[in-house]
Amino acid sequence: MLLERFYRTKSGEIESLRNMAEQGKLPEIHDRKRPDFVEALQIPSPCVPLAIVAEYKRASPSRGHICDSVPVEEAVGQYAQSGARAISILTEETYFHGNMDFLTQAAATQFFLSGNLPLLRKDFIFDSLQVRATAASPASAMLLVVKLIPDSLILRQLREEAEAFGIQAVVEVLDADDLRLARESGARVIQVNARNLDTLEVNRDACVRLAESFPPANGELWVAASGISRRQHLVRAADAGFHAALVGSVLMAQGRPGAALRALLQSGGK
């Protein structure tokens, strides 16, 4: 199972963090105010079906190499000028060719541009030390994948630890069972991934049906993820009750992420 490979890969990182903690060498907590991730996705726009979380993504298990010719600073600048409401940064190194330094570089770029888009750390996080490492970065939000943490009590613990640092947790689900656990954990931000983590196949219909069958409730903010490549995909997700969409591969693939984002928001088709 692919998730088991992700888990094993991150275990080395956690061991390294544990050694740093024992030696009192963990990085200091980021002390600047973090932009509010949820608030940024709730700003209304009459011309855009959903708020867009635009992703900086160099590679993935499903596609392999995507694009490494665009520095994170350039991508963030283009996204900020092309309608993104937040930016997702892949920090997982083995399968996604990410790096924690990308968060710092992205934040520095926004400071230079006088921007204030929140950053989502997208990685496989399942240990308190990873939450602590995220808090040392300028991330405003971090991803928690229910398939990786199928326990509502642990999900709640990690979410509350993140919130204590001013970081919002984006809890990713794939199906109704995941959603039940996410809600039991008190998740406020639900991300529905249309990609099956075993087969890597994308089923946008299943993603939409989940929202239609179990609509966002109690102030939840829902994010649609994976397989979004046309404006019509955004429209359909919005009609199903989603508030935002996370888009990565289609924006990065041609090496012009800003132009690709503008095209997505303006395009028609099914």
N, C-alpha and C positions, 0 to 999 in steps of 0.2 A: 504494500500500500504506500502510495506516495507520501501521505502524511507521516508515516513512520520514518521515512527517509528524512523528511524535514525535521522531525523530532530529534533523530540521531545527530543530524548536522548541527543543530543548535545546542546540543548537550555540551559540546566542547566550549562553546561561547560561555555557557553558564558556569562551567568549571573554572574558566579563566576569571569570570566576574567574582566567583566565590573566593578564589585566591587573592584577588585584589582587595576584597572586603576584609579578609582576615589580616591583610597587611595594612589596612587603613588607607588604601590607595585608590578608592573609587573616585571618579571625577566629581567635582562640586556640582551642586544642583544649579540649573539655569535660573538666574534670579531676575530676568526681565519678564514683564507682563506678556503672557501668551495670548495671541488673538483668539477669540471665541469661535471654535469650529462650528458648533450648532448655530450660533447666531449668524455666521457668514452664509450658511446654507438656507437661511430663512428670509433673506432679503428678496422681496418680490421683483420680478422683471416681466413685463408684458410681452417681451419678444422671445423669451427663452422658455421652453417647456419645463425644464428642470435645472436646478443649480448644478454646475459641473465641478466635480473634483477631478482635476487634470493630473495625470500621473507621469512621473519621471521614471522610466522603465527601460533598462538596457537589454534585458533578456528575460525569458520565462521557460518553464519546463515544457509548455505546450508548443511554443514557437521557436525555442532556441534563441539564437542571436536576433535581436530586433534592431538596435541602433546604439552604437557607442561613440558616434562621431559628434554628437551634440553635448557639450558640457552642461552640467546641471544649471550653472548660472545662466546660460543662454536659454535653456528650456523654460526656466522659471520666469525670466523676463518676457519671453514670448507669451506664455500662459497668462501672465498678469495683464498683458495688454490686449488679450484676445477673448476675455469674458469668463475666465475661470473664477470661481468663488473660493476655492481652496486647492491645495496642491498635495498630492500623495507622493511620498518618496519611498521607493523600495530600498531597504537597508540590508536585506538578506544577500549574502555574498555568493554562495555556491551556485544557486540555481537562477538567481535574478541579477547577479553581478552588481549588487548594490553595496552601499557603504554608509556607516553612520555619519561620516564626514559630509555626506551630501546634504544632510539636514542643516548643518552649520553653514555650508556654502549657499544653500537656498535662502536661509534667513539673512545672510549678509547681502545677497543680491537684492532682496526685497528692501532692506534698509537703505541701500544705495538708490533704489528706485522710489523710495518713500512709499512703498507698498505695505500692506498689512494683511496679506492672505495667510490664513492658518495652515500649518503643515501637519499632515498625517504621517506618522511612522508606520509603514506597512511592512510587517515582518511576522515571524512565527514566535509569538510571545506567550509563555506559559509559566514563568517563574518571577517571583518578586524582584529578583536582582535585575531582570530585564526591564521591569517597570522602573526601577531605580536608575538604570542606565538611560532610559528614555527621558527621565526627568533631568538628566544632565545635558540634554539636547534642547533645542528651541521648539521641539514638536508641541503642537497644541492638542493632538489626539494620537491614539495608537490603536492598532488592530488586535482584537482577540477573536480567534477562530474557534467556534463551538466544537467542531469536529476534533480539534486538537485538545480542547479542554471540556470534555463532556460531563461536567459537574457544575451545577448551578452555584454551589457554595464557593468553589474555587473561582469561578467567574466573578462572583460578587466581590470576593476578597481582592482580586486583581483590579477590578474596576474601582473599588473604593480606594485602594492604594494609589491608583493613577489620579483619581480626583483630588486626593489630598495634596498632590503636587500641582494641581491646576490643569491636569490633562484629562481630556474626555476620552472615553472608551468607545470605539466602534466595534460592535459585537457582530461577527459575521455568521450567518446561518445559510444552510442549503435546503432545508426541508422543515416540515411541521414539527418534528421532534426537536430539532435544533432551536426552532423559534420558541417552543415551550420552555426549554432550558434557559434561553436568553431572557425571556420574560420573568421566569422564576428568580433569575439573578438580579433583576431590577434594571436591566439594560435600557438606556434611553435612546441610543442610536443603534438601529438595526440595519446591517448591510446584508442584502440577499445576493449571494453569488450564483450566477447562472451556470457556472462551470462545475461539473462533477469532479471532485478531487481524486477520484480513483481512475476514471477513464479520460479525464481532461476534456470531455465533450461539453459543448455549450448548449443549453436548452433555455432560451429566453421565455418560452411559453410557460415552463414550470415556474420560473421566477415571477412572472406576472400573476399566475394562478395562485401562488402563495399569498401575495398581497390581496388578491380579490377574495380569497377564502378566509384569511385572518387579517382583516384590515388594520392599519396602524391605529393604535388606541392609546389613551392616557398620555397624550403629548409626545408619543414616540416620533422620531424622525427616521424615515426609511431611505436607504441608499441602494440603488440598483447597480450591480457590478457584473462585468464580463460580457463580451459579445456585442457591445453597443458600437455600431459603426455608422448609423444613419439617424437623421433627425426623427424619422418616424419611430425608431426604437425609443427615443426619448419621450415622444408624445404618448406612445402606448403605455410606457411605465408611469408617466404622470397621470394618465387616465385611471390606472390601477391603484393609485394612491401614493406612489413614491414621491419623495420631496427632492431627491438629488440623484445623480448618477456619477459613478466613478469610471473614468475612461482613460485607458493607457495605451495599449498596443497600437490601435488605429491612429493615435496622435503621433506616436514616436516613429512609426515604421518608415516613413519617407524622409525623415531627417528635418522636417519643417513643422514642429509641433504647434506653433501658433497658427500657421495657415491651416493646418488640419483641423484645429479646434474651431476656427471661424467657419470652415467649410461644413463641419458637422452641425453647427448651430443654424446654418443657413440652408442646408441641403433639403431636398424633398425625397420622395421615393419611399418604398416599403422596406 
